């Protein structure tokens, strides 16, 4: 049962990342690494830094 919950949470993280990351110039394959929790935090941090850079322009 826990495995199914983990799969659902991974899918709930990966699907939005697949749609968002190309807008920030990040390869579409990186969201599949989101099954590891620290990768999600790093990708969100990178997206935030790129968003700040875009707002400065």
Phi and psi restraints in degrees (range 20) as a CNS / XPLOR table:
assign (resid 1 and name C) (resid 2 and name N)
       (resid 2 and name CA) (resid 2 and name C) 1.0 -62.8 20.0 2
assign (resid 2 and name N) (resid 2 and name CA)
       (resid 2 and name C) (resid 3 and name N) 1.0 -34.2 20.0 2
assign (resid 2 and name C) (resid 3 and name N)
       (resid 3 and name CA) (resid 3 and name C) 1.0 -63.2 20.0 2
assign (resid 3 and name N) (resid 3 and name CA)
       (resid 3 and name C) (resid 4 and name N) 1.0 -39.8 20.0 2
assign (resid 3 and name C) (resid 4 and name N)
       (resid 4 and name CA) (resid 4 and name C) 1.0 -65.5 20.0 2
assign (resid 4 and name N) (resid 4 and name CA)
       (resid 4 and name C) (resid 5 and name N) 1.0 -38.8 20.0 2
assign (resid 4 and name C) (resid 5 and name N)
       (resid 5 and name CA) (resid 5 and name C) 1.0 -64.6 20.0 2
assign (resid 5 and name N) (resid 5 and name CA)
       (resid 5 and name C) (resid 6 and name N) 1.0 -42.4 20.0 2
assign (resid 5 and name C) (resid 6 and name N)
       (resid 6 and name CA) (resid 6 and name C) 1.0 -61.8 20.0 2
assign (resid 6 and name N) (resid 6 and name CA)
       (resid 6 and name C) (resid 7 and name N) 1.0 -42.6 20.0 2
assign (resid 6 and name C) (resid 7 and name N)
       (resid 7 and name CA) (resid 7 and name C) 1.0 -62.2 20.0 2
assign (resid 7 and name N) (resid 7 and name CA)
       (resid 7 and name C) (resid 8 and name N) 1.0 -43.0 20.0 2
assign (resid 7 and name C) (resid 8 and name N)
       (resid 8 and name CA) (resid 8 and name C) 1.0 -63.5 20.0 2
assign (resid 8 and name N) (resid 8 and name CA)
       (resid 8 and name C) (resid 9 and name N) 1.0 -43.3 20.0 2
assign (resid 8 and name C) (resid 9 and name N)
       (resid 9 and name CA) (resid 9 and name C) 1.0 -67.9 20.0 2
assign (resid 9 and name N) (resid 9 and name CA)
       (resid 9 and name C) (resid 10 and name N) 1.0 -37.6 20.0 2
assign (resid 9 and name C) (resid 10 and name N)
       (resid 10 and name CA) (resid 10 and name C) 1.0 -64.1 20.0 2
assign (resid 10 and name N) (resid 10 and name CA)
       (resid 10 and name C) (resid 11 and name N) 1.0 -43.1 20.0 2
assign (resid 10 and name C) (resid 11 and name N)
       (resid 11 and name CA) (resid 11 and name C) 1.0 -65.6 20.0 2
assign (resid 11 and name N) (resid 11 and name CA)
       (resid 11 and name C) (resid 12 and name N) 1.0 -37.8 20.0 2
assign (resid 11 and name C) (resid 12 and name N)
       (resid 12 and name CA) (resid 12 and name C) 1.0 -67.4 20.0 2
assign (resid 12 and name N) (resid 12 and name CA)
       (resid 12 and name C) (resid 13 and name N) 1.0 -20.2 20.0 2
assign (resid 12 and name C) (resid 13 and name N)
       (resid 13 and name CA) (resid 13 and name C) 1.0 -93.5 20.0 2
assign (resid 13 and name N) (resid 13 and name CA)
       (resid 13 and name C) (resid 14 and name N) 1.0 -42.1 20.0 2
assign (resid 13 and name C) (resid 14 and name N)
       (resid 14 and name CA) (resid 14 and name C) 1.0 -69.9 20.0 2
assign (resid 14 and name N) (resid 14 and name CA)
       (resid 14 and name C) (resid 15 and name N) 1.0 -43.6 20.0 2
assign (resid 14 and name C) (resid 15 and name N)
       (resid 15 and name CA) (resid 15 and name C) 1.0 -60.9 20.0 2
assign (resid 15 and name N) (resid 15 and name CA)
       (resid 15 and name C) (resid 16 and name N) 1.0 -48.3 20.0 2
assign (resid 15 and name C) (resid 16 and name N)
       (resid 16 and name CA) (resid 16 and name C) 1.0 -65.1 20.0 2
assign (resid 16 and name N) (resid 16 and name CA)
       (resid 16 and name C) (resid 17 and name N) 1.0 -35.3 20.0 2
assign (resid 16 and name C) (resid 17 and name N)
       (resid 17 and name CA) (resid 17 and name C) 1.0 -65.1 20.0 2
assign (resid 17 and name N) (resid 17 and name CA)
       (resid 17 and name C) (resid 18 and name N) 1.0 -36.5 20.0 2
assign (resid 17 and name C) (resid 18 and name N)
       (resid 18 and name CA) (resid 18 and name C) 1.0 -60.7 20.0 2
assign (resid 18 and name N) (resid 18 and name CA)
       (resid 18 and name C) (resid 19 and name N) 1.0 -36.2 20.0 2
assign (resid 18 and name C) (resid 19 and name N)
       (resid 19 and name CA) (resid 19 and name C) 1.0 -81.1 20.0 2
assign (resid 19 and name N) (resid 19 and name CA)
       (resid 19 and name C) (resid 20 and name N) 1.0 -30.9 20.0 2
assign (resid 19 and name C) (resid 20 and name N)
       (resid 20 and name CA) (resid 20 and name C) 1.0 -86.5 20.0 2
assign (resid 20 and name N) (resid 20 and name CA)
       (resid 20 and name C) (resid 21 and name N) 1.0 -41.6 20.0 2
assign (resid 20 and name C) (resid 21 and name N)
       (resid 21 and name CA) (resid 21 and name C) 1.0 -60.2 20.0 2
assign (resid 21 and name N) (resid 21 and name CA)
       (resid 21 and name C) (resid 22 and name N) 1.0 -37.7 20.0 2
assign (resid 21 and name C) (resid 22 and name N)
       (resid 22 and name CA) (resid 22 and name C) 1.0 -60.7 20.0 2
assign (resid 22 and name N) (resid 22 and name CA)
       (resid 22 and name C) (resid 23 and name N) 1.0 -27.4 20.0 2
assign (resid 22 and name C) (resid 23 and name N)
       (resid 23 and name CA) (resid 23 and name C) 1.0 -69.4 20.0 2
assign (resid 23 and name N) (resid 23 and name CA)
       (resid 23 and name C) (resid 24 and name N) 1.0 -20.8 20.0 2
assign (resid 23 and name C) (resid 24 and name N)
       (resid 24 and name CA) (resid 24 and name C) 1.0 -101.3 20.0 2
assign (resid 24 and name N) (resid 24 and name CA)
       (resid 24 and name C) (resid 25 and name N) 1.0 7.0 20.0 2
assign (resid 24 and name C) (resid 25 and name N)
       (resid 25 and name CA) (resid 25 and name C) 1.0 77.5 20.0 2
assign (resid 25 and name N) (resid 25 and name CA)
       (resid 25 and name C) (resid 26 and name N) 1.0 24.9 20.0 2
assign (resid 25 and name C) (resid 26 and name N)
       (resid 26 and name CA) (resid 26 and name C) 1.0 -107.2 20.0 2
assign (resid 26 and name N) (resid 26 and name CA)
       (resid 26 and name C) (resid 27 and name N) 1.0 139.3 20.0 2
assign (resid 26 and name C) (resid 27 and name N)
       (resid 27 and name CA) (resid 27 and name C) 1.0 -54.8 20.0 2
assign (resid 27 and name N) (resid 27 and name CA)
       (resid 27 and name C) (resid 28 and name N) 1.0 140.3 20.0 2
assign (resid 27 and name C) (resid 28 and name N)
       (resid 28 and name CA) (resid 28 and name C) 1.0 -66.5 20.0 2
assign (resid 28 and name N) (resid 28 and name CA)
       (resid 28 and name C) (resid 29 and name N) 1.0 -14.0 20.0 2
assign (resid 28 and name C) (resid 29 and name N)
       (resid 29 and name CA) (resid 29 and name C) 1.0 -83.2 20.0 2
assign (resid 29 and name N) (resid 29 and name CA)
       (resid 29 and name C) (resid 30 and name N) 1.0 -16.0 20.0 2
assign (resid 29 and name C) (resid 30 and name N)
       (resid 30 and name CA) (resid 30 and name C) 1.0 -63.0 20.0 2
assign (resid 30 and name N) (resid 30 and name CA)
       (resid 30 and name C) (resid 31 and name N) 1.0 -33.9 20.0 2
assign (resid 30 and name C) (resid 31 and name N)
       (resid 31 and name CA) (resid 31 and name C) 1.0 -58.3 20.0 2
assign (resid 31 and name N) (resid 31 and name CA)
       (resid 31 and name C) (resid 32 and name N) 1.0 -24.2 20.0 2
assign (resid 31 and name C) (resid 32 and name N)
       (resid 32 and name CA) (resid 32 and name C) 1.0 -69.3 20.0 2
assign (resid 32 and name N) (resid 32 and name CA)
       (resid 32 and name C) (resid 33 and name N) 1.0 -16.6 20.0 2
assign (resid 32 and name C) (resid 33 and name N)
       (resid 33 and name CA) (resid 33 and name C) 1.0 -80.9 20.0 2
assign (resid 33 and name N) (resid 33 and name CA)
       (resid 33 and name C) (resid 34 and name N) 1.0 -5.5 20.0 2
assign (resid 33 and name C) (resid 34 and name N)
       (resid 34 and name CA) (resid 34 and name C) 1.0 -70.3 20.0 2
assign (resid 34 and name N) (resid 34 and name CA)
       (resid 34 and name C) (resid 35 and name N) 1.0 -3.0 20.0 2
assign (resid 34 and name C) (resid 35 and name N)
       (resid 35 and name CA) (resid 35 and name C) 1.0 -69.9 20.0 2
assign (resid 35 and name N) (resid 35 and name CA)
       (resid 35 and name C) (resid 36 and name N) 1.0 -15.5 20.0 2
assign (resid 35 and name C) (resid 36 and name N)
       (resid 36 and name CA) (resid 36 and name C) 1.0 -100.2 20.0 2
assign (resid 36 and name N) (resid 36 and name CA)
       (resid 36 and name C) (resid 37 and name N) 1.0 118.4 20.0 2
assign (resid 36 and name C) (resid 37 and name N)
       (resid 37 and name CA) (resid 37 and name C) 1.0 -54.6 20.0 2
assign (resid 37 and name N) (resid 37 and name CA)
       (resid 37 and name C) (resid 38 and name N) 1.0 -43.0 20.0 2
assign (resid 37 and name C) (resid 38 and name N)
       (resid 38 and name CA) (resid 38 and name C) 1.0 -62.0 20.0 2
assign (resid 38 and name N) (resid 38 and name CA)
       (resid 38 and name C) (resid 39 and name N) 1.0 -26.9 20.0 2
assign (resid 38 and name C) (resid 39 and name N)
       (resid 39 and name CA) (resid 39 and name C) 1.0 -65.4 20.0 2
assign (resid 39 and name N) (resid 39 and name CA)
       (resid 39 and name C) (resid 40 and name N) 1.0 -36.6 20.0 2
assign (resid 39 and name C) (resid 40 and name N)
       (resid 40 and name CA) (resid 40 and name C) 1.0 -61.2 20.0 2
assign (resid 40 and name N) (resid 40 and name CA)
       (resid 40 and name C) (resid 41 and name N) 1.0 -45.7 20.0 2
assign (resid 40 and name C) (resid 41 and name N)
       (resid 41 and name CA) (resid 41 and name C) 1.0 -62.9 20.0 2
assign (resid 41 and name N) (resid 41 and name CA)
       (resid 41 and name C) (resid 42 and name N) 1.0 -43.3 20.0 2
assign (resid 41 and name C) (resid 42 and name N)
       (resid 42 and name CA) (resid 42 and name C) 1.0 -64.2 20.0 2
assign (resid 42 and name N) (resid 42 and name CA)
       (resid 42 and name C) (resid 43 and name N) 1.0 -44.8 20.0 2
assign (resid 42 and name C) (resid 43 and name N)
       (resid 43 and name CA) (resid 43 and name C) 1.0 -64.6 20.0 2
assign (resid 43 and name N) (resid 43 and name CA)
       (resid 43 and name C) (resid 44 and name N) 1.0 -39.5 20.0 2
assign (resid 43 and name C) (resid 44 and name N)
       (resid 44 and name CA) (resid 44 and name C) 1.0 -63.8 20.0 2
assign (resid 44 and name N) (resid 44 and name CA)
       (resid 44 and name C) (resid 45 and name N) 1.0 -38.7 20.0 2
assign (resid 44 and name C) (resid 45 and name N)
       (resid 45 and name CA) (resid 45 and name C) 1.0 -64.9 20.0 2
assign (resid 45 and name N) (resid 45 and name CA)
       (resid 45 and name C) (resid 46 and name N) 1.0 -44.0 20.0 2
assign (resid 45 and name C) (resid 46 and name N)
       (resid 46 and name CA) (resid 46 and name C) 1.0 -63.1 20.0 2
assign (resid 46 and name N) (resid 46 and name CA)
       (resid 46 and name C) (resid 47 and name N) 1.0 -42.3 20.0 2
assign (resid 46 and name C) (resid 47 and name N)
       (resid 47 and name CA) (resid 47 and name C) 1.0 -62.9 20.0 2
assign (resid 47 and name N) (resid 47 and name CA)
       (resid 47 and name C) (resid 48 and name N) 1.0 -39.9 20.0 2
assign (resid 47 and name C) (resid 48 and name N)
       (resid 48 and name CA) (resid 48 and name C) 1.0 -65.6 20.0 2
assign (resid 48 and name N) (resid 48 and name CA)
       (resid 48 and name C) (resid 49 and name N) 1.0 -40.8 20.0 2
assign (resid 48 and name C) (resid 49 and name N)
       (resid 49 and name CA) (resid 49 and name C) 1.0 -65.5 20.0 2
assign (resid 49 and name N) (resid 49 and name CA)
       (resid 49 and name C) (resid 50 and name N) 1.0 -41.5 20.0 2
assign (resid 49 and name C) (resid 50 and name N)
       (resid 50 and name CA) (resid 50 and name C) 1.0 -68.1 20.0 2
assign (resid 50 and name N) (resid 50 and name CA)
       (resid 50 and name C) (resid 51 and name N) 1.0 -34.0 20.0 2
assign (resid 50 and name C) (resid 51 and name N)
       (resid 51 and name CA) (resid 51 and name C) 1.0 -66.2 20.0 2
assign (resid 51 and name N) (resid 51 and name CA)
       (resid 51 and name C) (resid 52 and name N) 1.0 -41.0 20.0 2
assign (resid 51 and name C) (resid 52 and name N)
       (resid 52 and name CA) (resid 52 and name C) 1.0 -62.9 20.0 2
assign (resid 52 and name N) (resid 52 and name CA)
       (resid 52 and name C) (resid 53 and name N) 1.0 -40.1 20.0 2
assign (resid 52 and name C) (resid 53 and name N)
       (resid 53 and name CA) (resid 53 and name C) 1.0 -64.3 20.0 2
assign (resid 53 and name N) (resid 53 and name CA)
       (resid 53 and name C) (resid 54 and name N) 1.0 -40.2 20.0 2
assign (resid 53 and name C) (resid 54 and name N)
       (resid 54 and name CA) (resid 54 and name C) 1.0 -66.6 20.0 2
assign (resid 54 and name N) (resid 54 and name CA)
       (resid 54 and name C) (resid 55 and name N) 1.0 -35.6 20.0 2
assign (resid 54 and name C) (resid 55 and name N)
       (resid 55 and name CA) (resid 55 and name C) 1.0 -71.2 20.0 2
assign (resid 55 and name N) (resid 55 and name CA)
       (resid 55 and name C) (resid 56 and name N) 1.0 -28.4 20.0 2
assign (resid 55 and name C) (resid 56 and name N)
       (resid 56 and name CA) (resid 56 and name C) 1.0 -69.1 20.0 2
assign (resid 56 and name N) (resid 56 and name CA)
       (resid 56 and name C) (resid 57 and name N) 1.0 -27.8 20.0 2
